[in-house]
């Protein structure tokens, strides 16, 4: 297990002895004393069976939850103890999220969904539209940009979700089981897209998945079991 | 503006639910606005009745006239009321001054005597500015039947117009001869024979049973009044300046009390207070209904969008921005509801007024009146503002609930 010396600031994402425990069905669950580092431009996967703590760790890395113990560092800066307003701001400007169920806003078109985080940042509508159109074009959805989520297939929705995560040009994109709702024919290309984007734009991806096709495409794999890091593989 | 757009889209997402909530808001707007228009009609009618019933816009009274009762006629009077009236007629704000004597006494038919309350008026000027003569112009439809007329302008004529109840009590009709008895201002008993020239329905039963009107000449002879007058009714050129003119004239006439009509019209004030109480309570209930309906709609909307809120929060939306989002939804509900409510109000108002419905006689009065719901923009503005505030308040609780959602739990929500 990685142990970071005090003052060490390497890697885009560092989790340093992270613990987050909660009760689930009367039993203690969560993640316990996990340290790991994801370098810039890396497609890293948190792998493990259900209940191993992948989503919990992803939420801690994405500042959606705060650890009981330990430290989250983003681009060298300690961020887990920041006040909620600052954490919101970091999520808005530095992080992107892709969810298993796509979670696009149903009343907005694909284009508007991608524009949403940009507009929340205060980017003007014209600029947001331009950047969102570019992001959608990059994921191959230019011709479907005016469709609402309900009019898109699962694969198209997930690609729109990736465009939404990437449009604000985040440092880190966190993806929770992004292929779980897709068949093999769509899951593979989606992961190829993520790997290309990591390579091409230097965006760091941290993906929680137990899908072998996802793990096969990862640059780095962190294996979790019962809330503990049990292995790390590099390709 | 992205939050506003999102809010509008969310409302349109659940069209049926939004439509039902809008119907509640529209119904609230409609009820309160129509009630406001009806109140305005009533207040207008009552103020007209008070002003044209003899009060005028302002009244000049002798000091202490409103304190205690007079033991005898003209005990409290403006000593040289006629001269003061002439002086006031020269004031550029004054359209006319109508001197009046209020007196009391007994009216006798020979066989029977009844106590009365009398008002003496200037028989030439009074019909030009007051409504008292209008009720006598109905020919056969007038309370006294055909032949009922206003007082003669001949100063030598000794005529009286009786309240219908007073006439009934004495068995008098138009053309009857009666005797007016009262005390002069010096306390001596005096009497004048008069002819009944008209019967008056004053709207209030108690007044009809006691009230009579004579000319100032007749009252002057009966009371030996000279130039003394009980009060002067002032008709202003600009009625909307009543309050300002009251203050100005009061400073010009230091030995008198100048009162605006609305301080003297006790019936008007009582009805106004009653209406405010009734419609205020109705408004409170309607605002409460709107509050609960919109709170319910927005709360249901929040419960259906828990995961969506989790995603928005994950994307970096501040908790306060979720509160703002729900406030926008409330704002649109209120705005759309008020706009539709205004359209419905104008349509229904036009429809109801076109029906020329006759309302039943109000308590204490003897005739009904035609419904004419007034167009009162200020009422519409107040109702719209009240509804908007109510809806914004109702959006607070769902908004706070949304803002307090824990992101990780919201994302797990199914």
Contacts between the chains, C-beta under 8 A, distances in Angstrom:
chain1	res1	chain2	res2	distance
A	59	B	407	7.8
A	59	B	408	5.2
A	59	B	411	7.9
A	62	B	314	7.0
A	64	B	313	8.0
A	64	B	314	5.7
A	64	B	407	4.5
A	64	B	408	5.5
A	64	B	411	7.4
A	65	B	407	7.2
A	65	B	408	5.0
A	84	B	319	7.3
A	85	B	318	6.5
A	88	B	313	7.6
A	88	B	316	5.1
A	88	B	317	7.1
A	88	B	318	5.0
A	88	B	319	8.0
A	89	B	316	6.7
A	90	B	316	7.7
A	91	B	314	6.4
A	91	B	315	6.6
A	91	B	316	4.1
A	92	B	315	6.6
A	92	B	316	2.5
A	92	B	317	7.7
A	93	B	316	7.2
A	95	B	316	7.8
A	97	B	311	7.5
A	97	B	314	5.0
A	97	B	315	6.6
A	99	B	311	6.9
A	99	B	411	7.1
A	101	B	307	7.8
A	103	B	307	6.6
A	103	B	308	7.3
A	103	B	311	4.3
A	103	B	411	7.9
A	105	B	6	7.2
A	105	B	308	6.2
A	105	B	311	7.4
A	105	B	312	7.5
A	106	B	13	7.1
A	106	B	308	7.6
A	107	B	6	7.1
A	107	B	9	3.6
A	107	B	10	5.9
A	107	B	12	7.3
A	107	B	13	5.1
A	108	B	6	7.3
A	108	B	9	6.7
A	115	B	2	7.9
A	116	B	2	6.6
A	116	B	6	8.0
A	116	B	315	7.1
A	117	B	315	5.2
A	117	B	316	6.7
A	119	B	2	4.1
A	120	B	2	6.5
A	120	B	315	6.9
A	120	B	316	6.2
A	120	B	317	6.3
A	120	B	321	7.7
A	121	B	316	7.9
